[in-house]
Amino acid sequence: MKLAYTMAPGRGHTDLVLQALAAELAARGLRCCGTVQINTAKAGGRQGREGPCDMDVRVLPEGPVLRISQDLGPEARGCRLDQAALETAVGLVAARLSSGADVLIINKFGKHEAEGRGFRDVIAEAVSMDVPVLVGLNAVNRQAFEVFAEGMALQVQPDVSALRTWVDKMIAAANEPA
């Protein structure tokens, strides 16, 4: 199965790695489909701490950029997902996937995917189309992802070089004569 995930320590690090990978693959002419997350820190958090961030996703390859977080005000301790915006992104990615892709990158297998919503069906569709799929993951949703992937997903180190190598191997395998 051409399904892999990556997990980086530190807030937002997985997002940065996936953004860099998507940009590099697109520059090489690969048809990247999916989303990468862009976090913008807000000033004025609680008790002098950094506040929550605005979460946007860029639908690959060229956009649009959609705000997927709700603004809960300066006293908020975290971010709240805008479910309608996420589903808009899902619809755009599904439509682009149906037109063909060399790789599907999903910024996060999150709570919605763990509950059977979000990008879950898009990921399954890409796998059934034999398109390599790479998802960002955090420890909170790891068990749900492993159940979804039926133990067939590979963990790849959270650096562009390792991820690029995995994508290249998956594309090369697809191009080998049967």
MIVO-548692 format. One line per 4 residues: number of its first residue (from 0); their letters; for each residue x, y, z of C-alpha. Coordinates in pm, 1 decimal. Layout:
N
NUM = A = X Y Z ~ ... .
// end
This chain:
178
0 = MKLA = 0.0 0.0 0.0 ~ 128.3 343.2 -89.1 ~ 36.1 507.8 240.3 ~ 276.6 684.3 473.7 .
4 = YTMA = 263.7 928.0 760.7 ~ 504.0 1163.6 926.5 ~ 513.3 1312.2 1275.3 ~ 745.2 1596.3 1372.7 .
8 = PGRG = 807.1 1715.4 1726.2 ~ 716.3 2072.3 1797.6 ~ 412.2 2278.4 1718.7 ~ 374.8 2335.9 1346.2 .
12 = HTDL = 689.4 2147.6 1240.8 ~ 501.0 1881.2 1043.3 ~ 321.1 2160.1 856.7 ~ 649.4 2325.7 758.9 .
16 = VLQA = 803.1 1999.4 635.9 ~ 497.4 1911.8 425.8 ~ 486.5 2264.8 278.0 ~ 851.5 2240.0 175.2 .
20 = LAAE = 802.3 1893.0 28.8 ~ 495.8 1998.1 -172.6 ~ 682.0 2299.3 -312.3 ~ 981.6 2086.1 -410.9 .
24 = LAAR = 769.4 1816.1 -575.8 ~ 565.5 2074.5 -768.2 ~ 887.9 2244.2 -885.7 ~ 994.4 1905.2 -1026.2 .
28 = GLRC = 670.4 1890.5 -1224.6 ~ 485.4 1634.7 -1013.0 ~ 109.0 1669.7 -983.1 ~ 59.6 1727.6 -611.9 .
32 = CGTV = -292.1 1707.6 -475.3 ~ -411.2 1768.2 -120.4 ~ -354.2 2034.4 141.2 ~ -72.6 2191.2 337.9 .
36 = QINT = -138.0 2389.7 653.0 ~ -20.8 2744.2 712.2 ~ -23.4 2863.4 1073.8 ~ -11.2 3229.6 1164.7 .
40 = AKAG = 57.3 3299.5 1532.4 ~ -163.2 3554.7 1703.5 ~ -22.7 3802.9 1949.7 ~ -173.6 3859.7 2291.6 .
44 = GRQG = -219.2 3515.3 2433.1 ~ -321.5 3438.7 2790.8 ~ -81.4 3543.7 3066.0 ~ 192.4 3648.4 2826.3 .
48 = REGP = 198.6 3316.5 2639.6 ~ 169.5 3288.9 2265.8 ~ -192.9 3281.0 2168.5 ~ -364.8 3034.0 1942.0 .
52 = CDMD = -292.0 3047.8 1573.8 ~ -500.1 3110.7 1267.0 ~ -503.4 2787.6 1070.2 ~ -524.1 2805.0 693.7 .
56 = VRVL = -486.8 2529.9 437.2 ~ -364.5 2575.3 84.5 ~ -530.7 2338.1 -155.8 ~ -258.9 2196.1 -377.0 .
60 = PEGP = -122.1 2282.5 -616.7 ~ -204.4 2655.3 -642.3 ~ -482.5 2719.9 -394.0 ~ -714.5 2854.6 -284.1 .
64 = VLRI = -610.5 2921.0 74.5 ~ -894.8 2857.5 317.5 ~ -918.7 2961.8 682.4 ~ -1010.0 2644.3 871.4 .
68 = SQDL = -1003.4 2787.6 1223.4 ~ -1262.2 2996.5 1401.0 ~ -1158.8 3313.3 1583.3 ~ -1249.8 3251.0 1947.1 .
72 = GPEA = -1107.1 3576.8 2079.3 ~ -794.7 3675.8 2272.5 ~ -869.8 3464.4 2581.8 ~ -892.7 3139.6 2386.4 .
76 = RGCR = -650.7 2864.2 2484.4 ~ -662.9 2678.3 2156.1 ~ -802.6 2669.3 1808.0 ~ -1144.1 2553.0 1697.8 .
80 = LDQA = -1188.4 2396.3 1357.8 ~ -1432.8 2552.3 1112.5 ~ -1597.6 2230.8 990.0 ~ -1760.5 2392.2 686.7 .
84 = ALET = -1426.2 2530.0 566.1 ~ -1262.7 2190.6 613.1 ~ -1536.4 2022.4 409.6 ~ -1490.0 2283.2 135.9 .
88 = AVGL = -1122.1 2189.7 123.0 ~ -1215.2 1819.7 114.1 ~ -1446.6 1878.8 -183.1 ~ -1182.8 2073.3 -374.5 .
92 = VAAR = -920.0 1806.3 -313.6 ~ -1158.5 1524.8 -413.6 ~ -1235.4 1701.8 -741.2 ~ -865.9 1754.3 -816.9 .
96 = LSSG = -780.7 1395.4 -726.2 ~ -1038.3 1269.8 -975.8 ~ -845.8 1457.8 -1247.5 ~ -527.9 1264.9 -1164.2 .
100 = ADVL = -236.7 1312.2 -927.0 ~ 114.3 1182.6 -873.1 ~ 90.1 1218.3 -494.4 ~ -170.7 1312.7 -234.0 .
104 = IINK = -46.1 1512.2 64.8 ~ -287.2 1570.7 353.1 ~ -166.7 1809.6 619.8 ~ -325.5 1617.0 906.6 .
108 = FGKH = -516.4 1302.8 986.6 ~ -702.6 1473.4 1267.9 ~ -1006.6 1434.4 1487.1 ~ -1252.3 1452.3 1197.7 .
112 = EAEG = -1069.9 1181.4 1006.1 ~ -1048.1 970.5 1323.0 ~ -1427.0 1000.3 1347.7 ~ -1480.2 898.0 983.6 .
116 = RGFR = -1514.0 1244.9 829.8 ~ -1281.3 1503.1 678.2 ~ -1024.1 1368.6 433.6 ~ -1078.0 1003.1 525.9 .
120 = DVIA = -1270.0 913.0 206.2 ~ -1026.9 1111.9 -10.8 ~ -733.9 920.1 138.6 ~ -911.4 588.8 76.9 .
124 = EAVS = -993.8 690.1 -281.0 ~ -631.8 782.9 -353.6 ~ -510.4 451.5 -210.9 ~ -761.5 266.3 -431.0 .
128 = MDVP = -631.4 464.4 -732.1 ~ -273.3 356.8 -641.5 ~ -173.9 720.1 -579.3 ~ 91.3 754.9 -305.8 .
132 = VLVG = -58.6 919.9 3.5 ~ 136.6 1106.0 269.8 ~ -36.2 1242.0 578.5 ~ 73.6 1447.7 873.6 .
136 = LNAV = -13.5 1290.6 1207.3 ~ 2.7 1371.4 1575.8 ~ 14.7 1137.0 1873.6 ~ -347.8 1209.1 1969.3 .
140 = NRQA = -482.6 1057.6 1645.6 ~ -215.5 795.0 1583.1 ~ -417.5 498.5 1708.6 ~ -720.6 594.3 1496.8 .
144 = FEVF = -495.2 632.3 1193.4 ~ -336.3 292.4 1251.4 ~ -682.9 133.3 1269.6 ~ -783.7 315.9 949.7 .
148 = AEGM = -462.5 209.5 772.0 ~ -500.1 -148.0 898.6 ~ -133.2 -150.2 997.1 ~ -21.3 -98.3 638.2 .
152 = ALQV = 110.5 259.0 660.7 ~ 478.4 336.1 682.7 ~ 617.3 600.6 915.7 ~ 865.4 829.4 739.4 .
156 = QPDV = 1101.5 1063.8 919.9 ~ 982.0 1426.4 925.0 ~ 1238.9 1572.4 690.7 ~ 1206.3 1668.5 326.4 .
160 = SALR = 1482.4 1435.9 209.3 ~ 1328.5 1122.9 364.6 ~ 980.3 1216.0 243.6 ~ 1107.9 1291.5 -108.4 .
164 = TWVD = 1282.4 952.9 -115.8 ~ 959.0 776.9 -17.1 ~ 755.2 962.1 -282.3 ~ 1018.1 886.8 -548.6 .
168 = KMIA = 1015.4 515.1 -458.5 ~ 636.6 501.8 -478.8 ~ 628.7 677.2 -817.3 ~ 910.3 457.1 -952.8 .
172 = AANE = 721.3 145.0 -840.8 ~ 410.7 266.7 -1023.2 ~ 609.1 315.4 -1343.2 ~ 772.8 -31.2 -1341.0 .
176 = PA = 645.3 -274.3 -1602.4 ~ 406.7 -533.4 -1462.7 .
// end
